[in-house]
Amino acid sequence: MRKLLVVALLITLGILLSGCRFGSENPEQVLTIYSERHYDTDRDIYALFEAETGIKVNLVRDSADPLITRLQNEGADSPADLLIIADVGRLHRAKTFGLLQPVASTVLHENIPENYRDDEGYWFGLTRRARVIVYHPARVNPSELSTYEALTDPVWANRVVTRTSTNIYNQSLMASFIALWGEEAAKDWAAGLVANFARNPQGNDRDQAKALLAGVADVAIMNTYYIGRMSVSSDPYEQEVAQTVGIFFPNQATTGTHVNISAAGITQHAPNKEAAIRFLEFLVSETAQRLYADANFEYPINPAVEPHELLTSWGAFKAQDLPLSSLGVHATQAMTLMDEVGWE
């Protein structure tokens, strides 16, 4: 209830304080957003933008690949102004397909660290997610955990769960290892992990955490924000899962924990480019970033905004130091290697 009141107060405050950068104007203007994000938080943020600017947001939702294909098919006739994707690898693909255009914005550069935006201005990070090791504290002491690589040791045989190889989060994780270690070492890691699976990959990230409580496995590879969302779930069992499991940030003494981002880019043929830039600038403002953090438990991209207190309680961590565009560069290679080692 307290979190809901905080969100409501933030929205109200944003509306009352509007008028400086995002003053109401152009009430007939419509901004069309192609997005694969599916959270109520996003709709709340869009509603706040509409209230502050008078610009209506037309949201078109679908998975990333169909949205990219749609943009390709529509070409110059596309009504889309922005493309929002929950994985930077696929947004990099959209850039290479010529579906995005570069943007120059002081606000975006000030509010988004350099490593979370395209160096040519084609895409910009909105939120961050860390892909971590989640463990059952009754069966795993965190002192036993260290790196992603260590999960291939025989001691973890029949104790590891994660999603399928078709999941973009795992594909990008694998792509990061290709970038960091090279193809052969990344393939060996994937083969070793598959050998230690407690079951055939299945379900979403929530299901991996539930498998720990069910005794199916002892450790899971999953994204942090799912634990946050489960902690406030209407399902008491999901709350129990979130309160029971432990969070471990791997590779802190070496290459760092894998981080992916939700990101956005302005489409090549955006009918309302200036409004789209204002929208992007609003999404990385402190008001919107606070909503992303408190309602969806994602790490803010804007360094002026602190993560939710639950995420803060897990401690600070070192992230992988590599260009996020490499997740897109090695995406196809990652899928091929995962298939070759039998990662279902």
N, C-alpha and C positions, 0 to 999 in steps of 0.2 A: 504493500500500500504506500509506504514511504517513497519508493522508487517511482510509482505512478504519479504521486503528488509532485515530485521533483520535475518529472517530464512535463506535466501540465503547467507548472509554474514557469518553466523555461519557455514553453510555447507562448504563454500569455505575455511574458516579459518581452520576448522577441517581437511580438506584434505591437506592444505599446511603445517599444523603443525604435521601431522601424521609421524610416524616412530619411536617414542620412545617405548611406551608399545605396540602399535598396528601396528608395522612396517609391510610393505607388504611382504607376503611370502605365500607359498603353494597355488599358483593360481588355482590349479586344485581341491582344497578341496571344498566340498559342505556341507553346514549346513542346515538341514531340520527343519523348525519351524512349529509346529502345533499351530495355534493361532486363538482365537475368536475375537481379536481386528480387527477393520475394518477401521482404519483411514489412510488418506494419510500421516499423520505425521510419522506413523510407517514405511511406505515404504521409506520415506526420510531418516529416521535413519538407516534402513537396507542398503540403498544404500551408505550411508556414511561409514558404517562398511565395506562393500565390497571394497570401494575405499581405505580404510586405511589398510586392511589386505590381500586383494586378495582372501579372502574366499567368495565364492558365497553363497547367502542365497536363499534357496528354500522354499517359503512360501506356506503352506497349510492352507486355511481358512475354518472355519465352526463354528457352535455354540459349546458351551462347552461340553454338554452332548454327542453329536455325536463324538467329538474328543476323549473324554475319552473312549467311547465304541470302537472306532477304535483302540486305543492303546491296549485295552484289547484283541481285536480279533487278532491283529497282533502279540502280544506277543514278543518273542525274535527276530522275523523277521521284526519288525517295523523299518522304516528308520528314524523315528523322533528322533531328538536330544534334543529338548526343547518343553515344553508345556507352552503356555502363555494364561492365563485366566483372564477375567475382574472381577472376584469375587473370593476372597480367600477361600470362603466356598467350592466351587467346586474343587479348587486346593487341599484343605485338603482332599477331597474325593479321589482324584487321589492318594494322598499319602497313604491313608488307603487301597486302592486297590493294593498297591505295584507297582505302575506305575512310581514312581520317585525314584531317588537315592540321598543320601546326598552329599553335596559339602562343602569343606573347602576352603575358600578364604579370605585372609586378605583384599583385595580390597572391596569385598562385605560387610564384617563386618564393614569396615571403612566408607563406603558410605551409608549404610542402617541402620537406628536406630534399636535397638534390637527388639522393639515391632512390627516392620514391616517385620520381617523375621522369618522363622520357627526356633524354638530353637534347632532342630536337623539338620538343614541345608538342608531340602528337598525343600523349596520354599523361594523365595525372592521377596519383593515388588518392583514395578517399578514406580507406580504413585498412588496418593491418590485422592479419591473423597469424599466430605462431602454430606450427605443426609440431607437437610435442609428444613425449612419452607419458601416458597416463597409467597409473599402477594401482593395484589393490594393496593397501598398507598392511593388511594382515598376512600377506604372502610374499611381499617384496619390501625389502628395506631400501630406501633411496640410495644408500651407500653402495648398493649393488649395481646401480645404473650409472652410465657415463656417456656413451655416444650411440648414435644410430648404428654405427658399425658393430658395436658390441652385441647388439641384438641378434647377430648371426652366430654367436658362440653356442656350442652344444648345450650349455646350461639353460638356454631359453627354449629348448626343443618342446614343442606342443604347448607353448605358453604365450604366443604372440597372436594378436588379431589386428586387422585393419581392413579398409575397404578394398574393392576390386581394383584391378589395373585400369579399368575404364573411367575411374573417378579422376577428375582433373586435379584434385589436391595431391593425390599420389603420383600422378604423371609429372606435376611440377616439382614435387619432392625429388623424384628420380632425375628429372632434368637438371636440378641443382647439383646433384652428385656427379653427373656427367661433366658439368662445367667445372666442378671443384677437383674431381679425382681422375677424370678421363673415362672413356667408354668401358674399358676392360674391368677396372676396379668397381665401377657402378654396377656392371652386370653381375660380378661376383657377389656384391652386396645383395642385390635382388634375389639371386639364387639362394644365398644363405638365409635370407629372411623367409622365403617361401618354404624352405626346409623346416623352419621352426613354427610355422603356422599351427595354431590349435584347431583350426577348422578352415574350410574353404571360405575365401572372402565373401562377405555378404552384408547387406544393410548399409545404413548411413553411419555417420560418426557417433550419434547417440547410441546406436546399437552396439558399437564397439565398447563403449563405457558400460553398457548394461551387461555385456558378456563377462566383464570382470566380476560384477556382483553375483552373477549366476554361476560363477565357478568354472566357466568355459575356458578362461584364459587369465593370465596374471598381469600382462601389460598390453597396452593398445597404443597405436599411433593415430593421433587425431588432432583436430584443431581446438584451440583453447576456448573459442567463443561458445562452442556447444556446451561446455561445462557450465558456463555462465548462464546460458539460456535454460538449461535443465534445472539450475538452482532456483529459478522462479517459475518453473513449469506448473501448470494446473494438475499435473499427474504427480501424486505423492511419491510414487516409485522413482520417477526421474529426479525428484528433489533428493531422495535418499541416495541415489547413485552419486549425484553431484557433491553431497556432503561427505561421502565415504571415500571416494578415490583421491589419490594424490597426483600432483602435477610435477613433472620433471622436465627441465629445459636441457636437452642434450648438447654435447659438443661445446661446452662453455670454455674448456681449456684448449680447444682446437679451432674448428672452422665456424662454430656458432650454430644456433638453432635456425631451422628453415622458416622463413617468413614469406608469405604471399600477400597480395593486396587486392582489394576491390579497387577498380580504377575506371576512369572515364575519359573519353576523347570526343571531340567535336567532329561530326561526320564531314566527309569531303564536300558534300553538296547541301550543307545545312542551310535551310531557308532563313533561319533567324540566328545568325552567328553571334551577333552582339548580345542578344538575350541569353544564348547558350553560354557565353563566357561569364555573364553575370551569375547564371545558375551554378556553374562550376565554382566560381569564387564564393558563392553562398555555401556550397556543400563543404568547403574547407574552413568556413568561418567558425569562431569559437562556439556560437549558438548551435549550429548543426553538428559540429564535432562532439559537443557535450551530449547530444541526443544519441548519436551513434554509440558513444561510450557507455552511457547509463542504461539505455534501453536494449541494446543488442550485444553488449559485452565485447565489442571489438576494440582493438587498440587504436586510439586516435592517430591520424596522420599529422595533424597540427601539433607541434611540440608544446604549444602553449596550453594544451588541454591534457589534464591528467587522466589516466585510465580509471575505470570503475574500481572501487575499493576492493572488490573481490580479486581482480586481476593484480592490483597493487600488492595484495597480501601474498601472492605467489613469488614476489620479488622481481627485481630487474634481471634482464638477461642480455647476452650478446647475440645479435642476429648474424646470419651468414653475410659475409662481405663479398658480394658479387653483383654485377649488373642484372637487374631483374629482367631485362630483355633476354638474357640467356635462357630463361625458362621457356620462352617462345622459340628461340633458336634451336634448342635441343628437344623440343616436345615430341616430334615424330620419332626421333631416335630413342627417346625414353619409352614410348609405347612399343616399339619394335623389340627392345631388349627385355621388357617385362613379359611380353608374349613368348619370347624365346626361352625364358627360364620357367615358364608354366605358371606365372602369376595370373590367376583367373580374374 
